[in-house]
C-alpha cells in the first residue's frame, strides 16, 4: 500500500513539474512586435477569402492603422500608427509601416460569435504570418464604413497584448507626414 501511495505522489509531482512550464512565445512586457526575437513563421495554405461585404472592402487599396490602443498601456500605441495591410484576392497579404514592407502571409475571414460581446456575431479576420509566429493574430471587425473599420484583437493573442485598432482605407502606402509622424 505504501508503494502505491509513493508512486501516485511521485506521478503527481512529475506531472506538475513538467506541465507547468512557461510559454516562451508569450511576452507580457514591452512592445512585443519590437522586442520579440523573430521566430520563423510557420504558415498554412492560402485560401480564397469567403465572400462578405468586408471582404470586398479589404480587397481595395491599403488598410492603415490610424489609431492603435493597447488597453494595458496608457494612450495610443504610437509604434503601430502607419502600419498598413494590402490584401490580395488569393488569400495572401503584405504588411508594412510607411514605405517599408516587413511581413507577408495568408489572411482568412469568417463569421463567428464574438469573443468580446456574447450573443453577437462578427466577421473575424485572421493573419497567418510567414515571418514571425508572434504576428499570427485575429481581430473581430466590429464596425465598418466605406473608408474605416474598427478591429478588436482576439482574446489571449500570441504576443499577450490586447488591442483596439481604427483602420482607414488609403489609395497608397501612408507617409509619415500623412500620419503626423
C-alpha positions as CSV (number, residue, x, y, z in Angstrom):
1,X,0.0,0.0,0.0
2,X,2.8,2.4,0.8
3,X,4.4,1.7,-2.5
4,X,1.2,2.6,-4.3
5,X,0.9,5.9,-2.4
6,X,4.6,6.7,-3.2
7,X,4.0,6.0,-6.9
8,X,0.9,8.2,-7.0
9,X,2.7,11.0,-5.2
10,X,5.7,10.7,-7.5
11,X,3.5,10.7,-10.6
12,X,1.7,13.8,-9.4
13,X,5.0,15.6,-8.8
14,X,6.3,14.7,-12.2
15,X,3.0,15.8,-13.8
16,X,3.0,19.2,-12.0
17,X,6.7,19.7,-12.7
18,X,6.6,19.1,-16.5
19,X,3.1,20.6,-17.2
20,X,3.6,24.0,-15.6
21,X,6.4,25.3,-17.9
22,X,6.1,28.9,-19.0
23,X,5.2,29.6,-22.6
24,X,8.3,31.1,-24.1
25,X,6.4,32.5,-27.1
26,X,4.3,34.9,-25.0
27,X,5.7,38.2,-23.9
28,X,3.7,40.3,-21.5
29,X,6.2,43.1,-21.2
30,X,7.2,45.9,-23.6
31,X,6.2,46.3,-27.3
32,X,6.2,42.7,-28.3
33,X,6.4,43.4,-32.0
34,X,9.6,45.4,-31.5
35,X,11.2,43.4,-28.6
36,X,10.3,39.9,-29.5
37,X,13.0,37.8,-31.2
38,X,11.6,36.9,-34.5
39,X,10.7,33.3,-34.9
40,X,10.4,31.8,-38.4
41,X,6.7,31.9,-39.2
42,X,5.0,28.6,-40.0
43,X,2.3,29.2,-42.5
44,X,-0.7,27.4,-43.8
45,X,-2.1,27.2,-47.3
46,X,-3.7,30.4,-48.7
47,X,-7.4,30.2,-49.4
48,X,-9.7,32.3,-51.5
49,X,-11.4,34.5,-48.9
50,X,-15.1,34.0,-48.1
51,X,-17.4,36.5,-49.8
52,X,-18.6,39.1,-47.3
53,X,-19.2,42.9,-47.6
54,X,-16.0,43.2,-45.5
55,X,-14.0,41.1,-47.9
56,X,-14.9,43.4,-50.8
57,X,-13.8,46.4,-48.7
58,X,-10.5,44.8,-47.6
59,X,-9.6,44.0,-51.2
60,X,-9.5,47.6,-52.1
61,X,-6.4,49.8,-51.7
62,X,-4.4,49.8,-48.4
63,X,-5.8,49.5,-44.9
64,X,-3.8,51.5,-42.4
65,X,-3.8,51.8,-38.6
66,X,-4.9,55.3,-37.9
67,X,-5.1,54.6,-34.2
68,X,-4.0,51.5,-32.2
69,X,-4.7,51.3,-28.5
70,X,-3.3,48.8,-26.1
71,X,-5.6,48.9,-23.0
72,X,-2.8,47.6,-20.7
73,X,-0.7,50.6,-21.7
74,X,-1.8,54.2,-21.4
75,X,-2.6,56.0,-24.6
76,X,-2.2,55.2,-28.3
77,X,0.4,52.7,-29.4
78,X,2.5,55.1,-31.5
79,X,4.7,52.3,-32.9
80,X,1.7,50.9,-34.8
81,X,0.3,54.1,-36.4
82,X,1.0,54.0,-40.1
83,X,1.1,50.2,-40.2
84,X,-0.7,49.0,-43.4
85,X,-2.1,45.9,-44.9
86,X,-2.5,45.1,-48.6
87,X,-5.0,42.2,-49.1
88,X,-4.8,40.1,-52.2
89,X,-7.8,38.1,-53.6
90,X,-5.8,34.8,-53.5
91,X,-5.8,35.0,-49.6
92,X,-2.3,36.5,-49.2
93,X,-1.3,39.8,-47.7
94,X,1.6,42.2,-47.4
95,X,2.2,44.3,-44.2
96,X,4.4,47.2,-43.6
97,X,4.8,50.6,-42.0
98,X,5.0,53.8,-44.0
99,X,7.2,52.9,-47.1
100,X,8.7,49.7,-45.6
101,X,7.3,46.2,-46.1
102,X,8.2,43.8,-43.2
103,X,5.6,41.0,-43.2
104,X,3.6,38.7,-45.6
105,X,1.4,35.7,-45.2
106,X,-2.1,34.5,-45.5
107,X,-5.3,36.1,-44.3
108,X,-8.6,34.4,-43.6
109,X,-12.0,35.9,-43.0
110,X,-15.0,34.2,-41.4
111,X,-18.2,34.9,-39.5
112,X,-18.2,33.7,-35.9
113,X,-19.6,34.5,-32.4
114,X,-17.9,37.4,-30.7
115,X,-15.2,36.8,-28.0
116,X,-15.9,40.2,-26.6
117,X,-19.7,40.7,-26.9
118,X,-21.5,37.4,-26.1
119,X,-24.6,36.8,-28.3
120,X,-23.3,38.9,-31.2
121,X,-21.7,37.6,-34.4
122,X,-19.0,39.5,-36.2
123,X,-16.7,39.0,-39.1
124,X,-13.3,37.8,-38.0
125,X,-10.0,38.4,-39.8
126,X,-7.0,36.2,-39.0
127,X,-3.4,36.8,-40.1
128,X,-1.0,33.9,-40.5
129,X,2.4,35.5,-40.8
130,X,5.2,33.8,-42.8
131,X,7.7,35.9,-41.0
132,X,7.0,35.7,-37.2
133,X,4.6,33.4,-35.4
134,X,4.0,36.1,-32.8
135,X,2.3,38.1,-35.6
136,X,-0.3,35.3,-36.1
137,X,-3.3,37.2,-34.8
138,X,-7.0,37.7,-35.3
139,X,-9.4,40.6,-35.0
140,X,-13.1,41.0,-34.7
141,X,-14.3,43.5,-37.3
142,X,-16.8,45.3,-35.1
143,X,-17.6,48.3,-37.3
144,X,-17.3,49.2,-41.0
145,X,-18.0,52.0,-43.3
146,X,-16.7,52.5,-46.8
147,X,-13.4,54.0,-45.6
148,X,-13.0,53.0,-41.9
149,X,-13.2,49.8,-39.8
150,X,-12.8,49.1,-36.1
151,X,-10.9,45.9,-35.2
152,X,-10.7,44.3,-31.7
153,X,-7.9,41.9,-31.2
154,X,-8.6,38.3,-30.2
155,X,-8.6,37.2,-26.6
156,X,-5.3,35.6,-25.5
157,X,-3.2,36.5,-28.6
158,X,0.3,35.0,-29.1
159,X,2.0,38.3,-28.1
160,X,0.0,38.5,-24.9
161,X,-1.4,42.0,-25.5
162,X,-4.9,43.1,-26.3
163,X,-5.5,45.8,-28.9
164,X,-8.1,48.0,-30.5
165,X,-7.5,49.5,-33.9
166,X,-9.2,52.0,-36.1
167,X,-8.1,51.3,-39.7
168,X,-8.7,53.6,-42.7
169,X,-8.6,52.9,-46.4
170,X,-5.9,54.8,-48.3
171,X,-5.1,54.7,-52.0
172,X,-1.3,54.4,-51.4
173,X,1.1,53.4,-48.6
174,X,0.9,56.1,-45.9
175,X,3.7,58.6,-45.4
176,X,5.0,59.8,-42.0
177,X,3.6,63.3,-42.9
178,X,0.1,62.0,-43.6
179,X,0.1,60.2,-40.2
180,X,1.6,63.2,-38.3
181,X,4.9,61.4,-37.5
